[in-house]
Amino acid sequence: QVQLVESGGGLVQPGGSLRLSCAASGSIFRINTMGWYRQAPGKQRELVAVISSAGSTNYADSVKGRFTISRDNAKNTVYLHMNSLKPEDTAVYYCKLVVLSSTYWGQGTQVTVSS
């Protein structure tokens, strides 16, 4: 059974920074893709950033230059470093793992950007 546990959300002022972490446990094939998605109230869930086990990354245009995704393959953990946060970044952030033909989601962590 694969589980994803996220941490690091919270309340931050505009212009501030946060780091989200997502640790995957269970039997995980080493070739996989991990990523972060977010969902704001009344909006659809959207891609923030993804990273393959080889290190290839893809970002939403809205976060390019501000967010950085990274991972530690030995720990099956993915990180999202968020800088220059804006109020429009406020959302529940979800971790996603895609391995072979299976997709797993974390429970979500709230990020609120407000003064």
PyMOL commands that set and color helices and strands:
alter all, ss='L'
color gray80, all
select helices_A, chain A and resi 73-75+87-89
alter helices_A, ss='H'
color red, helices_A
select strands_A, chain A and resi 3-7+10-12+18-25+33-39+46-52+57-59+67-72+77-82+91-99+102-105+109-113
alter strands_A, ss='S'
color yellow, strands_A
deselect
rebuild
show_as cartoon
